[in-house]
Amino acid sequence: MEKRLLTAQELAQYIGSTKGTVYTWSCTRKIPPACIVHLGRALRFDIIQVNKWLAAQSGRA
């Protein structure tokens, strides 16, 4: 079974960025709220929604 929710560190590695950038983008809504899952105080990122967001950013939506 493939992992669907990523931590900020895992997402940073996936998109080639830093964990701090991921947190900044999530706070400033550069990462759409549909990608973000709140588990208590922890943030997780839905890989399916992230892939849709990335496709839209690159014009392949």
trRosetta pair geometry for C-beta under 8 A, 3 or more apart (Angstrom, degrees):
i j d omega theta_ij theta_ji phi_ij phi_ji
2 47 8.0 -101 141 68 112 153
3 6 7.1 97 128 -77 113 68
3 47 7.4 97 107 -18 71 143
4 46 6.4 -8 158 -144 91 68
4 47 5.6 -136 -160 26 46 105
4 48 6.7 -14 -152 -15 97 99
5 37 6.0 -67 -124 47 120 143
5 44 4.0 13 -179 165 115 132
5 45 6.8 134 -159 60 62 37
5 46 6.2 -31 -100 -92 69 52
5 47 7.3 -137 -82 -15 18 88
6 10 4.0 -135 -165 94 98 120
6 11 4.6 127 115 -57 130 82
6 14 6.5 -35 -148 -14 165 144
6 44 6.5 143 64 -168 36 75
6 45 4.7 -34 62 62 93 95
6 47 5.8 95 -22 -67 111 93
6 50 7.4 -17 27 -12 131 158
7 10 4.7 96 49 8 75 102
7 11 7.0 -140 92 -3 38 87
7 42 8.0 -54 -124 -177 86 112
7 44 6.5 -47 -90 -114 43 72
7 45 7.8 15 119 16 2 92
8 11 5.7 -55 -146 39 30 110
8 12 6.2 37 153 -25 64 105
8 19 4.9 81 129 -150 106 88
8 22 4.6 161 -161 100 89 138
8 23 5.9 21 -147 -58 147 84
8 26 7.8 -88 -110 -11 109 142
8 43 6.1 57 -56 81 104 110
8 45 7.3 106 -87 -17 48 117
9 12 5.6 -51 -148 32 30 115
9 13 6.7 28 153 -15 62 103
9 19 5.0 -17 -89 -90 63 120
10 13 5.8 -54 -152 36 32 110
10 14 6.2 37 149 -24 65 109
10 45 7.9 -163 80 47 97 111
11 14 5.3 -54 -146 35 34 117
11 15 6.3 7 164 2 69 108
11 22 5.3 116 92 -128 116 144
11 45 4.6 45 -75 42 140 152
11 50 6.7 -139 -132 -120 108 155
12 15 6.6 -69 -142 49 24 89
12 16 8.0 -109 167 67 53 5
12 17 4.9 -104 -148 81 73 76
12 18 5.5 -11 -156 168 132 12
12 19 4.7 -82 -35 -70 156 52
12 21 6.8 120 -120 57 103 97
12 22 4.9 -101 -69 -29 90 129
13 16 7.5 27 -172 -75 28 36
14 47 7.8 -131 -143 -122 166 97
14 50 7.4 45 113 139 145 148
15 22 7.7 135 45 -87 128 101
15 50 7.8 -115 -58 179 117 121
15 54 7.2 -152 -109 -96 106 127
17 21 4.4 -103 167 76 119 140
17 22 6.2 137 98 -50 124 82
18 21 4.7 101 57 3 79 102
18 22 7.2 -139 98 -5 46 84
19 22 5.6 -51 -153 32 37 115
19 23 6.6 34 152 -16 67 103
20 23 5.8 -55 -149 38 33 109
20 24 6.2 33 153 -18 66 107
21 24 5.5 -54 -144 39 32 112
21 25 6.0 31 157 -17 67 108
22 25 5.9 -56 -144 39 27 109
22 26 6.3 25 156 -19 63 107
22 31 7.2 31 -158 -35 65 150
22 45 7.7 -87 -169 -45 123 147
23 26 5.8 -55 -146 36 30 109
23 27 6.4 27 156 -16 64 107
23 43 7.7 145 -109 41 76 151
24 27 5.9 -59 -149 38 30 108
24 28 6.1 5 161 1 67 114
24 30 7.9 14 116 25 74 125
25 28 6.1 -66 -136 51 28 96
25 29 8.0 -99 169 67 55 10
25 30 3.9 -79 -152 65 86 112
25 31 4.6 82 130 -18 105 96
26 29 7.6 30 -175 -79 28 32
26 30 7.8 -70 -53 51 24 74
26 31 4.8 -28 -87 52 63 124
26 36 5.7 112 -146 -90 113 135
26 43 6.3 65 167 -167 168 160
29 32 7.1 39 -172 -111 76 35
29 33 6.8 -23 -128 -44 94 85
31 35 5.2 -93 168 66 97 139
31 36 6.6 102 118 -51 113 104
31 45 7.4 -57 176 -122 144 122
31 50 7.8 -16 -152 -112 108 85
31 53 6.9 54 -148 165 64 166
32 35 5.2 102 69 -4 77 100
32 36 7.8 -158 103 -4 47 90
32 49 7.2 -122 78 165 111 113
32 53 5.5 -161 15 -102 113 126
33 36 5.6 -65 -151 37 45 110
34 46 7.5 -75 143 50 65 131
34 49 4.9 -156 126 -153 91 138
34 53 7.8 167 73 -61 104 113
35 45 5.4 4 157 -153 94 87
35 46 5.7 -147 -154 46 47 85
35 49 4.3 -167 -98 114 62 117
35 50 5.1 91 -141 -73 120 68
35 53 5.7 -29 -63 -21 132 146
36 43 5.9 -40 -155 -156 100 104
36 44 7.6 129 -161 73 51 44
36 45 6.2 -32 -100 -103 51 68
36 46 7.7 -97 -31 4 9 89
37 43 7.3 128 70 -165 52 53
37 44 4.4 -30 68 71 104 94
37 45 7.0 -171 17 -82 86 17
37 46 5.8 98 -30 -45 113 93
38 41 8.0 -21 -167 -122 92 11
38 42 7.5 139 -162 78 50 49
38 43 6.4 -31 -103 -103 58 61
38 44 7.9 -177 -81 25 13 77
39 42 4.7 -25 72 71 93 102
39 43 7.7 167 26 -94 79 12
39 44 5.7 39 -5 -6 117 115
45 49 7.7 -129 178 71 71 104
45 50 5.5 58 156 -61 111 128
46 49 4.2 55 88 20 111 111
46 50 6.4 174 87 -16 54 87
47 50 5.3 -52 -140 38 33 116
47 51 6.3 37 158 -22 65 102
48 51 6.0 -53 -152 32 28 110
48 52 6.8 28 149 -16 61 104
49 52 5.5 -52 -150 35 37 113
49 53 6.3 38 151 -20 67 105
50 53 5.6 -54 -149 37 32 113
50 54 6.3 30 154 -17 66 106
51 54 5.7 -52 -143 38 31 110
51 55 6.3 35 155 -21 64 105
52 55 5.7 -54 -148 35 29 112
52 56 6.4 29 153 -18 63 106
52 61 7.4 60 -170 -126 70 90
53 56 5.8 -56 -151 36 30 111
53 57 6.4 32 151 -22 64 106
54 57 5.5 -52 -148 33 34 114
54 58 6.4 17 159 -6 66 108
55 58 6.2 -66 -147 45 29 99
55 60 4.6 -90 -162 83 82 91
55 61 5.1 126 123 -86 96 56
56 59 7.7 43 -175 -72 30 22
56 60 7.8 -99 -63 59 22 55
56 61 4.2 44 -96 -74 66 125
